[in-house]
């Protein structure tokens, strides 16, 4: 009998458990060699942002697209027509086994369904390719562990799509906080609010997907077998366990900055609540949620704080906010300003024989995150893509390495566990499992 662990490990190498013939493939690259990149998943995210960012840099950095894998026939045909219009001829593969059996890729960009990222990453590095992997890195700890182990074993360059780590304003914020000038973080407040009934919906595309034109079994990978459902294929972000929805899509970006700025790997605990309050369209992931995270360091009792995260699809007031608070003021990554707002005033300090604590105003380099759908070649994604491409060539650690992805996955999964069980979630360091109400969280 195949155990769950064995099944997951096999899934990381293809749904049939195939060992790639190209597993040990590795081309020794010279400084002037052109680096050949394969596309894993011709998704909306890839078409709208990742591809334009890559193409904007390809000539300068001597990279090229050479092949594409997508299990849906229509997407392969769409990609073929688009790139031929740009003078690029791609080898088209019906699945990742076919992609990696070829000798025409040194690296891949993975932009598939949320639940597939980790196992597709494991496939890529085991096949000898470097990878740019969209976030969320993983939606279950089992998948996260498989991918982390594969990347660390192979030593391949992997960049997780947490593009804030390559943005000037976030880099400056990290440097400012770690300089000590900000003082102890006492609270973080984060929001991501939109009013978009069509967000993650594909009503015009869903009717085009026919089971005969794709590989539904391969699509599901290690998720529980289910009848073909075009919505769960194309609108996967609305359905657990194909996606956690808000935590994996939006919170993953923002909670990653907490880990980056504080050097903490994950929360100590998470409590959360949410619901489907307005968009009752059959989805199983919430349209509104709030989570409270407790962070701390057992080796440093002075480092402890709370993160409050809230998000809604139903009203856009407030937009995207990332506010860091210390006793001396606030760092606002919406305005990119550090101010003494809320800091300890002289009158209140004097009453306790203390000194006022007010930050000096400071402005970070400007770069604002858009709440609307991705636009082609946005500056943040392009900067992040450049970092990955440069690291593929010089073999340095990228800005958002696999450990960063693993850690944001812990926080996401803790949040999902709290949302779906109603229990407080914690993390067991020994087993690397998320616990909800003291029990291992599983879908």
ZAMARGU-4260 file (C-alpha; in steps of 0.2 Angstrom, whole numbers, plus 5000, padded with zeros to 4 digits):
<rodrens>
0) 5000/5000/5000 | 5006/5017/4996 | 5007/5029/5011 | 5002/5047/5010 | 5020/5052/5012
5) 5026/5041/4997 | 5011/5048/4987 | 5016/5066/4990 | 5034/5062/4986 | 5029/5054/4970
10) 5017/5068/4966 | 5032/5080/4967 | 5039/5070/4952 | 5023/5069/4942 | 5006/5061/4945
15) 5012/5044/4939 | 5027/5044/4950 | 5039/5045/4935 | 5057/5049/4938 | 5063/5061/4925
20) 5075/5055/4912 | 5083/5073/4913 | 5084/5073/4932 | 5103/5075/4932 | 5103/5087/4917
25) 5114/5101/4920 | 5122/5112/4907 | 5138/5121/4912 | 5135/5139/4909 | 5148/5152/4903
30) 5147/5170/4907 | 5141/5174/4889 | 5129/5159/4887 | 5111/5162/4883 | 5100/5155/4897
35) 5085/5146/4890 | 5069/5147/4900 | 5054/5136/4900 | 5036/5142/4905 | 5027/5131/4917
40) 5008/5136/4916 | 5002/5149/4904 | 4992/5158/4917 | 4984/5175/4918 | 4997/5180/4931
45) 5011/5174/4919 | 5003/5183/4904 | 4999/5199/4912 | 5015/5202/4923 | 5029/5188/4923
50) 5031/5187/4904 | 5031/5206/4901 | 5044/5208/4915 | 5055/5194/4908 | 5054/5200/4890
55) 5059/5218/4895 | 5075/5211/4902 | 5079/5196/4891 | 5089/5205/4878 | 5100/5214/4891
60) 5103/5199/4902 | 5104/5186/4887 | 5089/5175/4891 | 5076/5168/4880 | 5060/5158/4881
65) 5062/5141/4873 | 5048/5130/4878 | 5031/5129/4887 | 5021/5116/4897 | 5003/5118/4900
70) 4990/5103/4901 | 4976/5113/4893 | 4977/5112/4874 | 4969/5130/4872 | 4982/5138/4882
75) 4996/5130/4872 | 4988/5136/4856 | 4986/5153/4863 | 5004/5154/4869 | 5011/5147/4853
80) 5001/5161/4843 | 5007/5175/4855 | 5025/5171/4855 | 5026/5168/4836 | 5019/5185/4834
85) 5035/5191/4843 | 5046/5180/4833 | 5048/5167/4847 | 5046/5149/4843 | 5042/5138/4858
90) 5043/5119/4859 | 5025/5115/4866 | 5024/5101/4880 | 5008/5093/4885 | 5015/5091/4903
95) 5030/5094/4913 | 5038/5077/4910 | 5038/5081/4891 | 5045/5098/4896 | 5060/5091/4906
100) 5064/5077/4894 | 5070/5090/4882 | 5087/5098/4883 | 5082/5116/4879 | 5079/5123/4896
105) 5091/5129/4909 | 5077/5137/4921 | 5058/5138/4922 | 5045/5151/4927 | 5031/5142/4937
110) 5015/5150/4937 | 5002/5137/4940 | 4988/5134/4952 | 4992/5139/4970 | 4992/5121/4977
115) 5004/5116/4963 | 5018/5128/4966 | 5028/5118/4979 | 5027/5101/4970 | 5030/5109/4953
120) 5046/5118/4961 | 5052/5101/4967 | 5049/5094/4949 | 5059/5108/4942 | 5075/5107/4953
125) 5075/5088/4953 | 5075/5089/4934 | 5091/5101/4935 | 5082/5117/4932 | 5083/5134/4942
130) 5066/5141/4945 | 5055/5157/4948 | 5040/5150/4958 | 5025/5161/4960 | 5018/5163/4978
135) 5010/5156/4988 | 5025/5143/4989 | 5014/5130/4997 | 4996/5128/5004 | 5000/5112/5015
140) 5015/5109/5026 | 5018/5092/5017 | 5020/5100/5001 | 5031/5113/5008 | 5043/5101/5016
145) 5044/5091/5000 | 5049/5106/4990 | 5061/5114/5003 | 5070/5097/5004 | 5072/5096/4985
150) 5079/5113/4983 | 5091/5112/4997 | 5097/5095/4991 | 5100/5101/4973 | 5106/5118/4977
155) 5096/5126/4962 | 5093/5144/4962 | 5074/5147/4967 | 5066/5164/4968 | 5049/5164/4976
160) 5037/5177/4969 | 5037/5189/4984 | 5042/5204/4974 | 5041/5216/4989 | 5059/5210/4993
165) 5066/5218/4977 | 5057/5234/4979 | 5067/5250/4984 | 5054/5256/4997 | 5054/5239/5006
170) 5072/5237/5005 | 5074/5254/5013 | 5061/5250/5026 | 5070/5234/5031 | 5087/5244/5032
175) 5079/5257/5043 | 5070/5245/5055 | 5086/5235/5057 | 5097/5250/5060 | 5088/5252/5077
180) 5082/5269/5073 | 5064/5264/5072 | 5064/5255/5089 | 5055/5240/5095 | 5040/5235/5084
185) 5025/5235/5095 | 5011/5232/5082 | 5008/5229/5064 | 4992/5232/5055 | 4989/5226/5037
190) 4974/5227/5025 | 4970/5222/5008 | 4953/5228/5003 | 4944/5227/4985 | 4927/5229/4979
195) 4928/5217/4964 | 4914/5204/4962 | 4924/5197/4947 | 4941/5195/4957 | 4947/5177/4953
200) 4931/5173/4943 | 4933/5168/4925 | 4914/5167/4919 | 4919/5170/4900 | 4933/5157/4900
205) 4925/5143/4911 | 4914/5137/4897 | 4928/5135/4885 | 4937/5122/4896 | 4932/5104/4891
210) 4938/5089/4901 | 4944/5081/4884 | 4956/5096/4881 | 4966/5094/4897 | 4972/5082/4910
215) 4961/5083/4925 | 4969/5069/4935 | 4986/5077/4933 | 4979/5094/4937 | 4973/5088/4954
220) 4990/5081/4959 | 4989/5075/4977 | 4972/5083/4981 | 4958/5072/4985 | 4951/5065/4969
225) 4935/5074/4963 | 4924/5075/4947 | 4930/5087/4934 | 4925/5105/4938 | 4930/5119/4926
230) 4928/5131/4940 | 4940/5123/4951 | 4952/5122/4937 | 4951/5141/4931 | 4944/5149/4947
235) 4954/5138/4959 | 4957/5153/4971 | 4939/5152/4976 | 4940/5134/4982 | 4949/5125/4996
240) 4960/5114/4995 | 4965/5121/4978 | 4969/5137/4986 | 4967/5146/5003 | 4961/5161/4994
245) 4965/5178/5003 | 4979/5170/5014 | 4988/5163/5000 | 4985/5176/4987 | 4987/5192/4997
250) 4992/5189/5014 | 5007/5179/5008 | 5015/5195/5001 | 5012/5206/5017 | 5016/5193/5031
255) 5032/5190/5021 | 5038/5208/5025 | 5035/5204/5044 | 5047/5189/5043 | 5060/5199/5033
260) 5060/5214/5043 | 5061/5205/5060 | 5070/5189/5055 | 5057/5179/5063 | 5052/5163/5054
265) 5034/5162/5058 | 5021/5167/5071 | 5019/5159/5088 | 5000/5158/5086 | 4986/5164/5075
270) 4967/5166/5079 | 4956/5170/5064 | 4938/5172/5058 | 4929/5175/5042 | 4915/5171/5031
275) 4906/5172/5014 | 4896/5187/5017 | 4891/5194/5000 | 4898/5184/4985 | 4888/5168/4987
280) 4893/5161/4970 | 4897/5143/4976 | 4915/5148/4982 | 4921/5139/4998 | 4935/5152/5002
285) 4930/5167/5012 | 4926/5185/5004 | 4931/5193/5021 | 4943/5188/5035 | 4952/5195/5050
290) 4967/5186/5058 | 4977/5191/5073 | 4995/5184/5074 | 5007/5184/5089 | 5025/5185/5085
295) 5040/5183/5097 | 5057/5176/5099 | 5060/5164/5114 | 5079/5169/5114 | 5074/5187/5114
300) 5060/5192/5127 | 5061/5210/5120 | 5055/5205/5103 | 5037/5202/5103 | 5022/5210/5095
305) 5005/5207/5087 | 5000/5208/5068 | 4982/5211/5064 | 4977/5207/5046 | 4961/5210/5038
310) 4954/5209/5020 | 4938/5210/5011 | 4931/5208/4993 | 4916/5218/4997 | 4921/5236/5000
315) 4938/5244/4994 | 4939/5258/5008 | 4957/5257/5015 | 4964/5248/5000 | 4981/5240/5004
320) 4990/5246/5020 | 5005/5240/5029 | 5008/5250/5045 | 5022/5246/5057 | 5021/5255/5074
325) 5035/5258/5088 | 5033/5268/5104 | 5041/5282/5094 | 5030/5283/5078 | 5024/5274/5063
330) 5032/5267/5047 | 5018/5268/5033 | 5022/5258/5017 | 5007/5265/5009 | 5013/5283/5009
335) 5032/5277/5011 | 5034/5289/5026 | 5041/5287/5043 | 5033/5299/5055 | 5032/5302/5074
340) 5013/5299/5073 | 5007/5291/5089 | 5024/5292/5097 | 5027/5296/5115 | 5023/5314/5118
345) 5032/5325/5131 | 5017/5328/5142 | 5013/5309/5143 | 5032/5305/5146 | 5034/5318/5159
350) 5020/5312/5170 | 5030/5295/5172 | 5047/5303/5173 | 5051/5298/5156 | 5058/5307/5140
355) 5048/5310/5125 | 5050/5297/5111 | 5046/5304/5093 | 5054/5298/5077 | 5062/5310/5065
360) 5052/5311/5049 | 5059/5301/5035 | 5053/5297/5017 | 5057/5280/5009 | 5059/5279/4990
365) 5042/5279/4982 | 5033/5264/4975 | 5015/5260/4978 | 5006/5243/4976 | 4991/5243/4965
370) 4975/5235/4971 | 4968/5232/4954 | 4972/5217/4943 | 4991/5215/4938 | 4997/5226/4925
375) 5010/5221/4912 | 5028/5223/4917 | 5025/5232/4933 | 5041/5239/4941 | 5041/5228/4957
380) 5039/5212/4947 | 5052/5217/4935 | 5064/5221/4948 | 5061/5204/4956 | 5063/5195/4939
385) 5079/5204/4936 | 5086/5198/4953 | 5081/5180/4949 | 5089/5181/4932 | 5105/5189/4938
390) 5106/5175/4952 | 5104/5161/4939 | 5119/5168/4931 | 5130/5172/4946 | 5123/5158/4957
395) 5120/5170/4972 | 5106/5169/4984 | 5090/5178/4977 | 5081/5191/4987 | 5066/5179/4991
400) 5074/5162/4992 | 5065/5145/4996 | 5067/5148/5015 | 5057/5164/5013 | 5043/5154/5004
405) 5043/5140/5016 | 5041/5153/5031 | 5027/5163/5023 | 5018/5146/5020 | 5019/5142/5038
410) 5010/5158/5042 | 4997/5156/5028 | 4994/5138/5034 | 4992/5143/5052 | 4980/5157/5046
415) 4970/5144/5035 | 4969/5132/5050 | 4962/5145/5062 | 4950/5150/5049 | 4943/5133/5044
420) 4943/5125/5061 | 4939/5140/5073 | 4953/5135/5084 | 4969/5144/5088 | 4984/5138/5077
425) 5001/5135/5083 | 5017/5127/5075 | 5026/5112/5081 | 5045/5115/5077 | 5049/5096/5080
430) 5037/5089/5067 | 5036/5105/5056 | 5017/5104/5057 | 5003/5117/5059 | 4992/5112/5074
435) 4974/5118/5076 | 4967/5115/5093 | 4982/5104/5097 | 4979/5092/5081 | 4988/5092/5065
440) 4979/5102/5052 | 4975/5093/5036 | 4963/5097/5022
</rodrens>
